[in-house]
Amino acid sequence: MWLILALSSAFFAGLTAVLAKYALDEIPSHLATAVRTTVVWVFAWGIVLATKALNGIAVLTGETWIFLILSGLATGGSWLF
């Protein structure tokens, strides 16, 4: 099962790059990143709601919030640079 998941992940990562490059012919890269990130945000929250995982937010500690926010900022930094 893990092999199928790994291959699927690699396929979609490659597809992401190809589709993004095509879109960049039409619009600025920052706009493309914002649109893609919005789609991922909606998709991620859809998964949270579909799996009824939202109640897990109540058990997040302050330290967990800090590290998740720092992780998000690091992701943004990796996109920027």
Secondary structure, 3 states (H helix, E strand, C coil): CHHHHHHHHHHHHHHHHHHHHHHCCCCCHHHHHHHHHHHHHHHHHHHHHHCCCHHHHHHCCHHHHHHHHHHHHHHHHHHHC
